[in-house]
């Protein structure tokens, strides 16, 4: 079966624990990922809210260097795609094609010029905040009325200029609507769920989801039990079907947050998607809808959206 997942924290977990991407005891490794052909995976560099300034930027760069070392060690079975053309052409001839992301705008260390540096290192998606406040604005644990700071608005413009896609997962609602007002291109929520199904600050309300649909973006379904309301496939289906009812047939994708959340042991890490597909089929989802959510929506969007960065001379 085909799989395109928009968010995992495997790079961070592997770096912190000295593990390889090839084989490890985490939720994801390249060996167990052979279940899926093709398999495309967004690997995020999580920067904790405890890091700020140069410490945050330095940490991010170290994990990105680790990612490149793992790419070389796992070649030719694994590759980080720098653009949509590579993503499309390599998807069927590698065990996994990855995309590099950064989770938490604190990673740029409060310096807009570092956005170009991250782009040059292969980063193509950036989550503006984590749960707390940073230089850009306010995460989901902050007052929802607070929007992006002036720095965040300027940094958002810089993201668009170099071709990094903004990710609004973890951002509070005020910041979300500032992203709407200060961007011209589609943006995404890599790992989020429906606040109508479960009212959690990390989840998107109907208006937010409908705006992402209108802008031609993507929303990846998280598997975090706290955000689902409970860790069950029935609850995943309820969140998905709420988004589908809002016109999300071409917007809905997967973003499980593997290695960034606790999964029930029986879900078996990355094998969870094989089990989830079977469950949804039994619940009446047709093959074309499953293929869209599990692969095609994300592939179509990113193949057309990812470009090599336009860096300042």
C-alpha positions as CSV (number, residue, x, y, z in Angstrom):
1,X,0.0,0.0,0.0
2,X,1.0,3.6,-0.6
3,X,1.8,5.9,2.3
4,X,2.5,9.7,2.6
5,X,2.8,10.9,6.2
6,X,3.3,14.6,6.9
7,X,4.8,14.5,10.4
8,X,7.0,12.4,12.6
9,X,9.6,13.2,15.3
10,X,11.8,10.2,14.5
11,X,14.9,12.4,13.6
12,X,14.8,14.1,17.0
13,X,14.3,10.8,18.8
14,X,17.1,9.0,16.8
15,X,19.5,11.9,17.3
16,X,18.9,12.1,21.0
17,X,19.3,8.4,21.6
18,X,22.0,7.5,19.1
19,X,19.8,5.4,16.9
20,X,20.0,4.9,13.1
21,X,17.1,5.6,10.7
22,X,17.7,2.2,9.2
23,X,16.9,0.0,12.2
24,X,15.8,1.2,15.7
25,X,13.3,0.5,18.5
26,X,11.3,3.7,17.7
27,X,7.9,4.0,15.9
28,X,9.6,4.4,12.5
29,X,12.6,2.9,10.8
30,X,13.4,2.3,7.1
31,X,13.3,-1.5,7.6
32,X,9.7,-1.6,9.0
33,X,8.7,1.0,6.5
34,X,9.1,-1.5,3.7
35,X,5.4,-2.3,4.3
36,X,4.6,0.7,2.1
37,X,5.4,1.2,-1.5
38,X,5.8,4.1,-2.3
39,X,6.5,5.6,1.1
40,X,7.1,9.4,1.5
41,X,7.7,10.7,5.0
42,X,8.1,14.2,6.4
43,X,10.8,14.1,9.1
44,X,10.6,17.0,11.5
45,X,13.4,18.5,13.6
46,X,11.7,19.3,16.8
47,X,13.2,22.2,18.7
48,X,11.9,22.2,22.3
49,X,10.4,25.4,23.8
50,X,13.2,25.3,26.4
51,X,15.7,26.4,23.6
52,X,15.9,29.9,22.3
53,X,18.3,32.1,20.4
54,X,21.6,30.7,19.2
55,X,21.1,27.5,21.3
56,X,17.9,26.7,19.3
57,X,19.5,27.4,15.9
58,X,22.7,25.4,16.8
59,X,20.6,22.5,18.0
60,X,18.5,22.5,14.8
61,X,21.6,22.6,12.6
62,X,23.1,19.6,14.5
63,X,20.0,17.5,13.9
64,X,19.9,18.5,10.2
65,X,23.6,17.4,10.0
66,X,22.6,14.1,11.6
67,X,19.8,13.8,9.0
68,X,22.2,14.2,6.1
69,X,24.6,11.7,7.7
70,X,21.8,9.2,7.9
71,X,20.8,9.9,4.3
72,X,24.3,9.1,3.2
73,X,24.5,6.0,5.4
74,X,21.2,4.7,4.1
75,X,21.8,5.5,0.4
76,X,20.5,4.5,-2.1
77,X,17.4,3.2,-0.3
78,X,16.7,6.6,1.2
79,X,16.8,10.2,0.0
80,X,15.6,13.6,1.2
81,X,13.8,15.3,-1.7
82,X,14.7,19.0,-2.2
83,X,11.8,19.6,-4.7
84,X,8.6,18.2,-6.0
85,X,10.2,16.8,-9.2
86,X,12.6,14.7,-7.2
87,X,9.8,13.6,-4.9
88,X,7.8,12.4,-7.8
89,X,10.6,10.7,-9.7
90,X,12.3,9.0,-6.8
91,X,9.1,7.9,-4.9
92,X,9.0,4.5,-6.8
93,X,12.7,3.7,-6.8
94,X,13.6,4.3,-3.1
95,X,12.4,2.5,0.0
96,X,11.6,6.0,1.4
97,X,11.7,9.5,0.1
98,X,11.9,12.0,3.0
99,X,11.2,15.7,3.3
100,X,12.9,17.8,5.9
101,X,10.8,20.0,8.2
102,X,11.5,22.0,11.4
103,X,9.0,22.0,14.2
104,X,9.2,25.4,16.1
105,X,10.1,28.7,14.6
106,X,12.4,29.2,17.5
107,X,14.9,27.2,15.4
108,X,16.0,30.3,13.5
109,X,17.3,31.8,16.7
110,X,15.4,35.1,16.3
111,X,17.3,35.9,13.1
112,X,15.3,36.1,9.9
113,X,18.5,35.5,7.8
114,X,18.7,32.0,9.3
115,X,15.5,31.1,7.3
116,X,17.6,31.1,4.2
117,X,20.2,28.9,5.9
118,X,17.6,26.3,6.8
119,X,16.3,26.4,3.3
120,X,19.8,25.8,2.0
121,X,20.1,22.8,4.3
122,X,17.0,21.3,2.7
123,X,14.2,22.3,5.0
124,X,10.9,22.7,3.1
125,X,8.3,22.9,5.9
126,X,8.4,24.9,9.1
127,X,6.0,24.8,12.0
128,X,5.8,28.4,13.3
129,X,5.5,27.6,17.0
130,X,5.4,24.7,19.4
131,X,3.0,25.0,22.3
132,X,4.4,28.1,24.0
133,X,5.5,31.6,23.0
134,X,8.4,32.2,20.8
135,X,9.8,35.1,18.7
136,X,7.2,34.5,16.0
137,X,4.1,34.4,18.2
138,X,2.1,32.2,20.4
139,X,1.4,28.5,20.5
140,X,-1.8,26.6,21.4
141,X,-1.1,26.8,25.1
142,X,-1.2,30.6,25.0
143,X,-4.2,33.0,24.9
144,X,-6.0,32.3,21.6
145,X,-6.6,36.0,21.0
146,X,-2.9,36.8,20.6
147,X,-1.6,36.8,17.1
148,X,1.7,36.8,15.4
149,X,4.3,39.3,16.6
150,X,5.8,41.8,14.0
151,X,8.9,39.6,13.8
152,X,6.7,36.6,13.0
153,X,4.9,38.4,10.2
154,X,8.2,39.4,8.7
155,X,9.6,35.9,9.1
156,X,6.5,34.5,7.4
157,X,7.2,36.7,4.4
158,X,10.7,35.4,4.3
159,X,9.5,31.8,4.4
160,X,7.4,32.4,1.3
161,X,10.3,34.1,-0.4
162,X,12.6,31.0,-0.1
163,X,9.9,28.5,-0.7
164,X,9.4,27.0,2.8
165,X,5.8,26.0,3.5
166,X,4.3,27.4,6.7
167,X,2.8,24.8,9.1
168,X,0.1,26.0,11.5
169,X,0.0,22.9,13.7
170,X,0.6,24.0,17.3
171,X,-0.2,27.7,16.5
172,X,-2.9,29.4,18.5
173,X,-6.1,30.7,16.7
174,X,-5.0,34.3,16.6
175,X,-1.8,33.4,14.9
176,X,-3.6,31.2,12.5
177,X,-5.7,34.1,11.2
178,X,-2.6,36.2,11.0
179,X,-1.1,33.5,8.7
180,X,-4.2,33.8,6.6
181,X,-3.8,37.6,6.4
182,X,-0.1,37.6,5.7
183,X,0.5,34.8,3.2
184,X,-0.5,34.5,-0.5
185,X,0.3,30.8,-1.0
186,X,-1.2,27.6,0.5
187,X,-0.2,26.6,4.0
188,X,-0.6,23.4,5.9
189,X,-1.4,21.8,9.3
190,X,0.8,18.7,9.3
191,X,-0.6,17.0,12.4
192,X,-3.9,18.3,13.6
193,X,-7.5,17.2,14.3
194,X,-11.0,18.5,14.6
195,X,-12.0,20.7,17.6
196,X,-15.6,19.9,16.8
197,X,-15.0,16.2,17.5
198,X,-12.7,16.9,20.5
199,X,-12.3,20.4,21.8
200,X,-8.6,20.6,22.5
201,X,-6.5,23.7,21.9
202,X,-4.3,21.8,19.5
203,X,-7.2,21.0,17.2
204,X,-8.6,23.1,14.3
205,X,-12.1,24.4,14.4
206,X,-14.4,24.2,11.4
207,X,-13.7,27.7,10.1
208,X,-9.9,27.1,10.3
209,X,-10.2,23.8,8.3
210,X,-12.5,25.4,5.8
211,X,-9.9,28.2,5.3
212,X,-7.2,25.7,4.6
213,X,-9.5,24.0,2.1
214,X,-10.2,27.4,0.4
215,X,-6.4,28.1,0.2
216,X,-5.7,24.7,-1.3
217,X,-3.6,23.5,1.6
218,X,-3.3,20.2,3.5
219,X,-4.3,18.9,7.0
220,X,-2.6,15.7,8.3
221,X,-4.5,13.6,10.8
222,X,-2.6,13.2,14.1
223,X,-2.7,10.0,16.1
224,X,-2.1,11.7,19.4
225,X,-4.6,10.2,21.9
226,X,-4.9,13.4,23.9
227,X,-5.9,15.3,20.8
228,X,-8.1,12.5,19.4
229,X,-10.0,12.3,22.7
230,X,-9.1,8.6,23.0
231,X,-6.6,6.3,21.2
232,X,-9.0,4.4,18.9
233,X,-9.4,3.9,15.2
234,X,-13.1,4.9,15.7
235,X,-12.0,8.3,17.0
236,X,-9.6,8.7,14.1
237,X,-12.4,8.0,11.7
238,X,-14.7,10.5,13.4
239,X,-12.1,13.3,13.1
240,X,-11.5,12.4,9.5
241,X,-15.2,12.3,8.6
242,X,-15.8,15.6,10.2
243,X,-13.1,17.2,8.0
244,X,-14.4,15.3,4.9
245,X,-17.9,16.8,5.6
246,X,-16.4,20.2,5.3
247,X,-15.1,19.7,1.8
248,X,-11.8,18.1,2.7
249,X,-11.7,15.3,0.0
250,X,-8.5,16.8,-1.5
251,X,-7.2,18.4,1.7
252,X,-7.2,15.5,4.2
253,X,-3.9,13.6,4.6
254,X,-2.0,11.8,7.4
255,X,0.4,13.3,9.9
256,X,0.5,10.7,12.7
257,X,3.1,12.4,15.0
258,X,4.9,9.1,15.3
259,X,7.8,9.2,17.8
260,X,6.3,12.4,19.1
261,X,3.3,10.8,20.9
262,X,2.5,7.6,22.7
263,X,0.7,5.0,20.6
264,X,-1.0,1.9,21.9
265,X,1.4,-1.0,21.7
266,X,-1.0,-3.0,19.4
267,X,-0.8,-0.2,16.8
268,X,2.8,-1.4,16.2
269,X,4.4,1.9,15.3
270,X,4.4,2.6,11.6
271,X,2.4,-0.6,11.0
272,X,-0.5,1.4,12.4
273,X,-1.4,2.7,8.9
274,X,-1.8,-0.8,7.5
275,X,-4.3,-1.6,10.4
276,X,-6.0,1.8,10.0
277,X,-6.5,1.3,6.3
278,X,-8.1,-2.1,6.9
279,X,-10.4,-0.6,9.6
280,X,-11.6,2.2,7.4
281,X,-12.3,-0.1,4.5
282,X,-14.4,-2.2,6.8
283,X,-16.3,1.0,7.8
284,X,-17.2,1.7,4.2
285,X,-14.5,3.9,2.9
286,X,-13.9,3.2,-0.8
287,X,-10.4,2.5,-2.2
288,X,-10.2,5.9,-4.0
289,X,-10.9,7.9,-0.8
290,X,-8.4,5.8,1.2
291,X,-5.7,6.3,-1.5
292,X,-6.4,10.0,-1.5
293,X,-6.0,10.4,2.2
294,X,-3.2,7.9,2.7
295,X,-1.1,9.1,-0.3
296,X,-2.4,11.1,-3.2
297,X,-3.5,14.4,-1.6
298,X,-0.2,14.9,0.1
299,X,1.8,13.8,-3.0
300,X,-0.2,16.0,-5.4
301,X,0.2,19.0,-3.2
302,X,3.9,18.6,-2.4
303,X,4.9,17.5,-5.9
304,X,3.5,20.8,-7.3
305,X,4.5,23.0,-4.3
306,X,8.0,22.0,-3.3
307,X,10.7,24.0,-5.2
308,X,14.4,24.5,-4.7
309,X,14.9,27.5,-2.6
310,X,15.3,31.0,-4.0
311,X,18.2,32.1,-1.9
312,X,19.7,35.6,-1.7
313,X,22.9,36.1,-3.6
